[in-house]
Amino acid sequence: MSEPIVIVGAGQASASCAAKLRALGYDGPLVIIGEEKAVPYQRPPLSKKYVSGELALERLFVRPLSWYQEEKIDLMLGARVASIHPETREVALGDGARLHYRDLVLTTGSRPRRLPASIGGDLAGVHTVRDLADADAIAPTLKPGAKLLVIGGGYIGLEAAAVAAQKGLGVTVIEMADRILQRVAAAPTSDFFRNLHQSHGVIIREKTGLAKLVGESGRLTGAELSDGSFLPADVAIVGIGILPNDDLAKDAGIAVDAGIWVDGQGRTSDPHVFAAGDCANFPWRGERTRLESVQNAIDQAEHVAAAIMGETKDYDPKPWFWSDQYDIKLQIAGLNRGYDSTVFRPGKRPGTQSIWYFKAGRLIAIDAMNEALAYALGKKALEAGKSADPAVVADPNSDLKAIFV
């Protein structure tokens, strides 16, 4: 029997890579190893419909268990890879067993930044939102009248705040930067979501950091903030960013720097080891890039599968993202990295709008709030390498379908 292709990590990227390998004709042994006991599942709904109880566990699964059986994919769930040995092409498992591989794909994802224990990060009632266990721990705490503190005003924190506010909790979001979403969006987008949350009773405190969390008998009771104030809290959700899971690669002598370094095919510094998804740092448009999105996890994993099967084309993603908060769907196309100007375009209906990002006069990204047409047309233009006249975009009477050049 030939040595298998082994995929480490059991998430969206692993399932996508395995499916693409089979679709491209690979009929050899294929193994997916994951620490969680659940079959690969979607993570974005965890902080939204799953934690709110609107979505059943089975509907999170990327593919049902029966599909893996039909495709003869060996799912090793509840198994931990302790180390990688490129010199012998082996992975060592936590139980001491070793597994040889023909090629290895690392889809190890990322992990949330956590608060240190010295400032109360280990108190009961303090949570992050990254996996099923996190969501299952948070769900019972979302009770009407409870006080929730969200630490960090990024998308994960704001999505959790929206779910909690709709369930009747008293919600406060603290953000140490000048504004929420500062790292990922322009000020008009921040303004839109600040106003949206405040209209639902959420308190947004910007330029406010956390001094420490405090508790009684090991359980959270409140927070001391950087401005000297004290905020009572029954539950805290920490959303202060994520870190790529690149330790296995680093310990194996594979090049890492803010993620696992890969080339245009997703190949690491070892020719038989590949990486895809949140953990992979790849070259794109002259810069090193990590994309933390479902779209990238799928597309890059499929690209790696093609590379394993002999494809030599470089990965050239067309980024898109989304966030659901209350009745607003934010859709993002492109990457606003390095933008030097933005254009606001009002929507046709109240409470809708789009923000268009330009760099040296060229369109590079769009944020669309309940503006599906603007998003679709902007995304199509970006994928086709087209731009638009900022003045025409700003005119609410202009025909979007005719402005791209």
C-alpha positions in Angstrom: 0.0 0.0 0.0 1.4 3.4 -0.9 2.0 6.1 1.7 -1.0 8.5 2.3 -1.4 12.2 1.8 -1.9 13.4 5.4 -3.9 16.5 6.2 -3.3 17.9 9.7 -6.3 19.9 11.0 -9.9 19.1 10.6 -11.7 22.3 9.5 -13.0 23.9 6.4 -9.6 23.8 4.6 -8.9 20.1 5.3 -12.3 19.1 4.0 -11.8 21.3 0.9 -8.4 19.9 0.2 -9.5 16.3 0.5 -12.5 16.9 -1.7 -10.4 18.5 -4.4 -7.8 15.8 -4.3 -10.5 13.2 -5.0 -12.1 15.4 -7.7 -8.7 15.7 -9.5 -8.3 11.9 -9.6 -6.2 11.1 -6.6 -7.4 7.7 -5.5 -4.6 6.8 -3.0 -4.9 6.7 0.8 -5.9 10.0 2.3 -5.9 10.8 6.0 -7.3 13.8 8.0 -6.1 14.2 11.6 -8.0 16.5 13.9 -7.9 17.2 17.6 -11.6 17.8 17.9 -14.0 14.9 17.8 -16.5 16.6 15.4 -16.2 16.1 11.7 -14.9 19.2 9.9 -17.4 22.1 10.4 -17.9 25.7 9.5 -16.7 28.2 12.1 -18.4 31.6 11.2 -21.8 30.5 12.4 -20.4 29.7 15.9 -20.6 33.4 17.0 -24.0 33.9 15.4 -26.7 31.4 14.7 -25.1 28.4 16.4 -24.5 30.2 19.8 -27.9 31.7 19.7 -29.5 28.3 19.2 -30.9 28.9 15.7 -28.6 26.4 14.0 -28.2 22.7 14.8 -24.8 21.1 15.1 -25.3 18.9 12.0 -25.9 22.0 9.8 -22.4 23.2 10.7 -20.7 20.2 9.1 -18.9 20.9 5.8 -19.9 17.4 4.7 -21.6 14.6 6.5 -19.7 11.7 8.0 -21.0 9.4 5.3 -19.2 11.4 2.6 -15.8 10.7 4.1 -16.7 7.0 4.2 -17.8 7.0 0.6 -14.7 8.8 -0.5 -12.5 6.4 1.5 -11.0 9.3 3.6 -9.7 8.1 6.9 -10.9 10.6 9.6 -8.7 10.4 12.7 -10.7 12.6 15.1 -9.8 13.3 18.7 -6.1 12.8 17.7 -3.3 15.2 18.3 -0.2 15.5 16.2 2.7 16.0 18.6 5.5 16.6 16.0 6.4 16.4 12.4 9.6 14.7 11.1 10.3 15.9 7.5 13.5 13.9 7.3 11.6 10.6 7.5 8.2 12.0 6.3 6.4 11.1 9.5 4.0 12.7 11.9 4.1 11.6 15.5 0.8 11.4 17.3 0.1 12.3 20.9 -0.2 8.6 21.8 3.2 7.8 20.4 2.1 6.3 17.1 3.8 7.4 13.9 2.3 7.8 10.5 4.3 8.0 7.3 3.2 10.4 4.6 3.7 10.9 0.9 2.8 14.6 1.2 1.7 16.5 4.2 -0.8 19.4 4.3 -1.0 21.7 7.3 -4.4 23.2 7.7 -3.9 23.9 11.4 -5.8 27.2 11.4 -5.4 29.8 14.1 -6.2 30.3 17.8 -7.6 33.3 19.6 -5.4 35.6 21.6 -6.2 35.0 25.3 -5.9 37.3 28.3 -3.1 36.3 30.7 -4.1 34.7 34.0 -2.4 37.6 35.8 -5.2 39.9 34.8 -8.1 37.5 35.2 -8.0 35.6 31.9 -8.5 32.3 33.6 -11.7 33.2 35.6 -14.8 31.2 35.0 -17.1 33.2 32.8 -14.3 34.5 30.5 -14.6 33.1 27.0 -13.2 33.2 23.5 -15.1 32.2 20.4 -13.2 29.9 18.1 -14.5 26.3 18.3 -17.5 24.2 19.2 -16.4 23.9 22.8 -16.2 27.7 23.1 -19.7 28.2 21.6 -21.2 25.4 23.7 -19.7 27.0 26.9 -21.0 30.5 26.0 -24.6 29.6 24.9 -26.0 28.8 28.4 -24.6 32.1 29.8 -26.7 34.2 27.3 -29.6 34.9 29.7 -31.8 37.9 29.7 -30.6 40.5 32.2 -27.1 39.1 32.4 -24.2 41.6 32.0 -21.8 40.9 29.1 -18.5 42.5 28.6 -17.0 42.2 25.1 -13.3 42.9 25.0 -12.3 44.0 21.5 -14.4 45.8 18.9 -13.6 43.6 15.9 -16.0 41.5 13.9 -16.1 38.5 16.3 -16.7 40.7 19.3 -19.4 42.7 17.5 -21.2 39.6 16.2 -21.3 38.2 19.7 -22.5 41.5 21.1 -25.4 41.5 18.6 -26.5 38.0 19.5 -26.4 38.8 23.2 -28.2 42.1 22.8 -31.0 40.4 20.9 -31.3 37.9 23.8 -31.8 40.6 26.3 -28.4 40.9 27.9 -26.9 44.2 28.9 -23.9 44.5 26.6 -20.8 46.7 26.8 -18.0 46.6 24.2 -14.7 48.1 25.1 -12.1 48.9 22.4 -8.7 50.3 23.3 -8.2 51.8 19.8 -9.7 55.1 18.7 -12.7 53.3 17.2 -14.2 49.9 16.7 -13.1 48.0 13.5 -10.1 50.3 13.2 -7.8 47.6 12.0 -10.1 46.3 9.3 -12.3 49.1 8.1 -12.5 52.8 7.3 -14.1 55.2 9.7 -17.5 55.4 7.9 -17.9 51.6 8.4 -17.0 51.9 12.0 -19.5 54.8 12.4 -22.3 52.7 10.8 -21.8 49.7 13.1 -21.3 51.9 16.2 -24.6 53.5 15.5 -26.2 50.2 14.8 -25.2 48.7 18.1 -26.1 51.7 20.1 -29.6 51.7 18.6 -29.9 48.2 20.1 -28.8 49.3 23.5 -25.2 48.2 23.3 -22.7 50.5 25.1 -19.6 51.1 23.0 -16.6 52.5 24.9 -13.7 53.3 22.6 -10.2 54.4 23.6 -10.9 52.2 26.7 -8.6 49.3 27.6 -8.8 46.6 30.2 -6.8 46.9 33.3 -7.9 43.6 34.8 -10.8 41.3 35.3 -11.8 40.6 38.8 -13.9 37.8 40.4 -15.0 36.0 43.5 -14.4 32.3 44.2 -12.8 32.0 40.8 -15.7 33.5 38.8 -15.9 36.7 36.9 -17.7 39.6 38.7 -16.4 42.6 36.8 -13.6 44.6 35.1 -11.3 47.4 36.0 -10.9 49.6 33.0 -8.0 51.7 31.8 -9.8 54.9 32.7 -10.1 53.8 36.3 -13.8 52.9 36.2 -15.3 49.5 37.3 -17.8 47.6 35.2 -19.8 44.8 36.7 -19.9 41.7 34.4 -21.3 38.2 34.6 -19.7 37.1 31.3 -16.8 38.3 29.2 -16.1 37.5 25.6 -12.5 38.2 24.5 -12.1 39.2 20.8 -8.6 40.6 20.6 -7.3 38.9 17.5 -6.0 35.5 16.5 -2.6 33.9 16.1 -1.7 31.4 13.3 -1.1 27.8 14.5 2.5 27.4 13.2 4.2 25.8 16.1 4.2 22.3 14.6 5.9 23.6 11.5 8.4 25.8 13.5 9.4 22.9 15.7 10.0 20.7 12.6 12.4 23.3 11.2 10.0 24.6 8.5 10.1 28.3 7.8 7.6 30.4 9.7 7.1 34.1 10.3 3.6 35.3 11.3 2.4 32.0 9.9 3.8 29.1 7.9 5.7 30.5 4.9 4.6 29.0 1.6 5.2 29.7 -2.1 2.6 30.4 -4.8 1.7 26.7 -4.8 1.3 26.5 -1.0 4.5 24.6 -0.6 6.6 25.2 2.5 10.4 25.2 2.8 10.1 21.4 2.8 9.0 20.2 -0.7 6.7 17.5 0.7 4.9 19.8 3.2 2.2 22.3 2.2 0.0 24.7 4.2 -3.4 26.4 3.6 -5.9 28.6 5.4 -5.4 30.8 8.4 -2.0 29.3 9.2 -0.4 30.0 5.8 1.6 33.1 4.9 1.8 33.4 1.1 3.1 35.9 -1.5 0.4 38.1 -3.1 0.8 41.2 -5.1 4.3 41.9 -3.8 3.5 41.4 -0.2 3.4 38.5 2.3 -0.3 37.9 3.2 -2.4 35.9 5.6 -6.1 35.8 4.9 -8.4 34.8 7.7 -11.6 33.8 5.9 -13.7 30.9 4.8 -13.2 31.8 1.2 -9.4 31.7 1.5 -9.5 28.4 3.5 -11.5 26.8 0.7 -9.7 28.3 -2.3 -6.2 28.0 -1.0 -6.8 24.4 0.1 -8.1 23.5 -3.3 -5.0 25.2 -4.8 -2.7 23.1 -2.7 -4.5 20.0 -3.8 -4.0 21.0 -7.4 -0.3 21.7 -6.7 0.1 18.2 -5.2 -1.4 16.8 -8.4 1.1 18.8 -10.5 -0.4 22.2 -11.1 2.3 25.0 -11.1 0.1 28.1 -11.2 0.5 30.6 -8.4 -2.4 31.3 -6.0 -4.1 34.6 -6.8 -7.1 35.0 -4.4 -10.0 37.3 -5.0 -10.8 38.1 -1.3 -14.3 38.4 0.0 -15.7 38.4 3.6 -19.0 38.9 5.4 -20.4 39.6 8.8 -24.0 39.3 10.1 -25.1 41.7 12.8 -28.8 42.1 13.7 -30.6 42.5 10.3 -27.5 43.9 8.6 -25.3 41.8 6.3 -21.9 43.4 5.7 -20.3 42.1 2.5 -16.7 42.9 1.8 -14.9 42.4 -1.6 -11.2 43.0 -2.1 -8.6 43.9 0.5 -8.4 47.5 1.6 -4.7 47.3 2.6 -3.0 50.5 1.9 -6.0 52.5 0.9 -5.6 56.3 0.7 -9.2 57.4 0.2 -12.7 56.2 0.5 -16.0 57.1 -1.1 -19.4 56.9 0.7 -22.4 55.9 -1.5 -25.8 55.9 0.1 -28.1 53.0 -0.5 -31.5 53.2 -2.1 -33.2 52.2 1.2 -32.8 53.7 4.7 -30.0 52.1 6.7 -28.1 50.8 3.6 -24.8 52.1 2.2 -21.5 51.1 0.7 -17.9 52.3 1.3 -15.5 52.2 -1.7 -11.8 52.0 -1.0 -9.3 53.5 -3.5 -5.5 53.4 -3.6 -3.8 55.9 -6.0 -7.2 56.5 -7.6 -7.8 52.8 -8.2 -10.6 50.7 -6.6 -9.2 48.1 -4.3 -12.1 47.1 -2.0 -15.8 47.7 -1.0 -17.8 47.4 2.2 -21.5 47.0 1.5 -24.2 47.1 4.2 -27.4 45.5 3.0 -26.4 46.6 -0.5 -26.2 43.3 -2.4 -26.1 44.9 -5.8 -23.2 47.3 -4.9 -21.3 44.4 -3.5 -21.9 42.1 -6.5 -20.9 44.7 -9.0 -17.9 45.9 -7.0 -16.7 42.3 -6.5 -17.1 41.6 -10.2 -15.2 44.7 -11.1 -12.3 43.9 -8.7 -12.1 40.3 -10.1 -12.0 41.7 -13.6 -9.3 44.2 -12.7 -11.6 47.2 -13.4 -11.8 50.4 -11.4 -14.3 53.3 -11.2 -14.3 57.1 -11.1 -14.7 58.0 -7.3 -16.8 61.1 -8.2 -19.3 58.9 -10.1 -19.4 56.3 -7.3 -20.3 59.1 -4.9 -23.2 60.2 -7.0 -26.3 58.3 -5.7 -28.0 58.9 -9.0 -25.3 57.3 -11.1 -25.8 53.8 -12.6 -23.5 51.4 -10.9 -23.7 49.0 -13.8 -22.1 51.6 -16.1 -19.4 53.1 -14.0 -16.6 50.5 -14.1 -13.7 50.9 -16.5 
